[in-house]
Amino acid sequence: MNRKIKLIWDFRSVDALQIATNHSQDVRNFALKNKIQSYDLGTAELSEYHCISFVVIDESNMILLRDALKPQRAEVAK
């Protein structure tokens, strides 16, 4: 069975939520263009100045997204 991987990008600034939202849209467009199925995609506000953008994908697609979009971290999705 193929594991699900959550790729995460961190944004820290006054405009972190807007930047994370825009980045999430860019990730969505990249996935559509490259025919990569995403299981979950979005943003989360961790604090006033720290937001993340994330995508959950199959482990088999992780290398392509990692090399192209350079996430700060990754974890096995639940």
C-alpha positions as CSV (number, residue, x, y, z in Angstrom):
1,M,0.0,0.0,0.0
2,N,1.3,3.5,-0.9
3,R,1.7,5.9,2.0
4,K,0.3,9.4,2.0
5,I,2.9,12.2,2.5
6,K,2.0,15.7,3.7
7,L,4.4,18.3,2.3
8,I,4.5,21.6,4.3
9,W,5.6,25.1,3.5
10,D,6.0,27.6,6.3
11,F,5.4,31.4,6.0
12,R,6.2,33.9,8.7
13,S,5.2,37.5,8.3
14,V,2.4,39.9,8.8
15,D,0.9,38.7,5.5
16,A,1.6,35.0,6.1
17,L,-2.0,33.9,5.6
18,Q,-2.4,35.6,2.3
19,I,1.0,34.3,1.1
20,A,0.1,30.8,2.2
21,T,-3.3,31.0,0.4
22,N,-1.6,32.1,-2.8
23,H,1.0,29.4,-2.5
24,S,-1.7,26.8,-2.0
25,Q,-3.3,27.8,-5.2
26,D,0.1,27.5,-7.0
27,V,0.5,24.0,-5.6
28,R,-3.0,23.1,-6.8
29,N,-2.2,24.4,-10.3
30,F,1.1,22.5,-10.4
31,A,-0.6,19.3,-9.3
32,L,-3.3,19.7,-12.0
33,K,-0.7,20.5,-14.7
34,N,1.4,17.4,-13.8
35,K,-1.7,15.1,-13.2
36,I,-0.8,14.5,-9.5
37,Q,-3.7,13.5,-7.3
38,S,-3.8,15.4,-4.1
39,Y,-5.9,14.1,-1.2
40,D,-5.9,17.3,0.9
41,L,-4.6,20.7,0.1
42,G,-4.9,24.0,2.0
43,T,-3.6,26.4,4.6
44,A,-3.5,26.6,8.3
45,E,-2.9,29.6,10.6
46,L,-0.7,28.5,13.4
47,S,-0.3,32.0,14.9
48,E,-0.8,35.6,13.9
49,Y,2.6,35.6,12.1
50,H,3.0,31.9,11.1
51,C,0.9,30.1,8.5
52,I,1.5,27.0,6.5
53,S,0.5,25.7,3.1
54,F,0.2,21.9,2.7
55,V,-0.6,19.2,0.3
56,V,-1.2,15.4,0.9
57,I,-0.1,13.2,-2.0
58,D,0.9,9.6,-2.7
59,E,4.5,8.8,-1.7
60,S,5.2,7.9,-5.4
61,N,4.7,11.6,-6.4
62,M,6.6,13.0,-3.5
63,I,10.0,13.3,-5.3
64,L,8.5,15.3,-8.2
65,L,6.8,17.8,-6.0
66,R,9.7,18.0,-3.5
67,D,12.2,18.8,-6.2
68,A,10.0,21.3,-8.1
69,L,8.4,23.2,-5.2
70,K,10.9,22.8,-2.3
71,P,8.8,22.3,0.8
72,Q,10.4,23.0,4.2
73,R,9.3,19.7,5.7
74,A,7.3,16.6,5.2
75,E,5.5,14.0,7.3
76,V,3.6,10.8,6.9
77,A,-0.1,11.8,6.7
78,K,-2.6,10.2,9.1
